[in-house]
Amino acid sequence: MSANSKNNVTYTYTQNRELSWLRFNQRVLEEAADETVPLLERLKFVSIFCSNLDEFFMVRVGSLFDLSVLSPNEKDNKSGLTPKEQLEAVYKAVPALLVQKNHVYTSLTHKLAQAGVVDVPFAELTEEERAYVRQYYKSNILPVLSPQIIDGLHPFPHLQNKTIYIALHLHSKKDITLGLLPLSGDLPALIYLTTEPLRFIRMEEVLLHYAPSLFEGYKIEEQCLICITRNADINFNDEKFEDHEVDFRQRMSKLLKKRARLCVVRLEINGHIGQDFLSELKKRTEVTDQQVYFDDTPLVMQYVYDLTGHLSPAQKEVFCFAPYTPHMPEPMAQATSMIDLIQKKDQLLFYPFESVEPFLKLLREAADRPDVISIKITIYRLASSSKIAHLLCRAAENGKEVTVLMELRARFDEANNISWSKLLEDAGCHVIYGMEGLKCHSKICHITLRNKDGLSYITQIGTGNYNEKTNTMYTDLSLMTASDEIGRDGAAFFRSLLLGNTDTEYQHLLVSPGGIKNKLLALMKREMEKGSEGYICIKANSMTDRQIIDALARASQAGVEIQMILRGICCLRPGLPNLTDHISVTSIVGRYLEHARIYRFGRDHDADFYISSADMMTRNLDRRVEIACPVYDADLKAKLAWILQTELADNVKARTMLSDGTYLPKADHLSSVNSQEVFMSEFPTPQTPLPKETAKPSFFQRLAGLFQKK
């Protein structure tokens, strides 16, 4: 068995997290190549692949870059690779993905053009279109352009992260120099030419055509599009302040300015250029050969999302997913009071197949109801126009005690959260910012009521953010319970946050750091003691924690059946004889982002179920404040079991992980199961009920078989 003799860590059933993540992003790209997906939705998957890769370079490659300087000999505990070796592995793996992306993108744009949605190169504009673009350029583009030459009087500017620039190799009578033309953020990404067919030209195409005219007196030797990616992995504990009373919000604002100037970790080039020009660009951006990527597709693809709004209704039917309206659960739709309903029975929402409206209805009622005395909530990411935030303001203005833990360190949402924290404070909410050194990633809303018998609680715990936009895009769970036991734990949780205490003991909730991992390890040990009768099912986004991985391997070696549904990273390699051969790993990438976390331990009716905000990652279990909540209601446990079983049965969007860490589609079956489509049909919209002849058995008709042993 291969092992590191110094710390006795085995690498025989584990793999590097960065390479595992790249394989996940490849599965996103496979969705773009899936011919059963509408064409514009496929183009969106290419855009998602690109934005995923951007963030990967900003965060993961950025942190490895820092680590290679600060701790060059530190080895990854899943692969034994140093930071430099991990970077080299990443640099080696990415080009093949870009080749695949370019092929998919070219095929899609060709098919879209044939179907009437045309991305027009400047050279292919009609005379009428060329005249329109010329006038548009003179009136709307030229006045805001800022071309610059680089010489002794004009130093090389600070390049903005993920901003497109036109770089020009210029030749004058004196010498050869460099010219730059940034694509201003004030300019639209697209200029629309006609509606049917929908013809448009990208702004960078227009600027490439007109750029030479901006540099009079110079001969244009070469020109290309460039885009740099900067390290965005700022360390919130790096900044030391002499004045310890400085507001954390001010500290965050300072750190966000620092992020904008971190080192370049990637240079993307669109265009064919010579070695001299390339050397000049590398020198100016301070990158190595490995950090340069030539790409024939657009360097920024957010424009794809603007196209939908310019399609005709007939085009939308062809090019986009059919609209889906989340189901409003019958008891919640009919209830005049969400609080009264929850006090009678626990409720569980499954987004985006069920509507977020019942939770908004609960908050609205709590904001106005006289017997509600306080609302406490943890917030990680909010929608830009958040109904939830406005309801919290309404509650505070109505005299409720409203406490908001606003996590200002939610990566790339820091500025939005800073703005919301100010608005909430102005409305009278008590806003706190979490704990020193620990991000608060928990999703809990705690409502306290006072009546003649004393205090009672409504506690909502979720797997996803309080964000109405992502509630329609991500699969997540939201439990609402009137349990006094969980309510008392919820009250203790917020007391601890206010005091900066992480050592609180809870009777029912599992709280990290510490609490979730310890309980998971204990439950794994319990199942291991059952041998082949043991069963573990974990649904999460990622699996990287070494202790959890080793515990699962030991359980597998004891004969426990372990099924994991992991959308992204999985550092555990399943199916290895005598090591992980009782473990299977499924990944689902589909229309909606799989985001819910469910932990199941045991078979039959005595199985333990938890929902959680935490993935099986060291950062979540050891370095964040997270919550896992037990689900006790038998109907809700059955609902969770059905969700897991349906996803495990998926053979359309699911991929199975092989023992070498790669993925393959599941083998063809006589009947296809697309889990997300099953969930959509299980919760049909009132306007489109399932026809009787095709209606599936109801949820409760299927319960009997869900807990039976296999």
Beta strands, then each sheet from edge to edge (+ up, - down):
strand 1: 3-4
strand 2: 9-10
strand 3: 117-119
strand 4: 148-150
strand 5: 165-171
strand 6: 176-182
strand 7: 190-194
strand 8: 198-202
strand 9: 219-230
strand 10: 264-270
strand 11: 292-294
strand 12: 347-351
strand 13: 372-379
strand 14: 401-406
strand 15: 430-432
strand 16: 439-440
strand 17: 444-451
strand 18: 454-462
strand 19: 474-481
strand 20: 510-512
strand 21: 535-540
strand 22: 561-566
strand 23: 583-588
strand 24: 593-594
strand 25: 598-601
strand 26: 608-612
strand 27: 624-630
strand 28: 654-657
strand 29: 663-665
sheet 1: 1+ 2-
sheet 2: 3+ 8+ 7-
sheet 3: 4+ 6- 5+ 9- 10+ 11+
sheet 4: 12+ 19- 18+ 17- 13+ 14+ 15+
sheet 5: 12+ 19- 24-
sheet 6: 16+ 27+ 20-
sheet 7: 16+ 27+ 26- 25+ 21- 22- 23- 28+ 29-
end
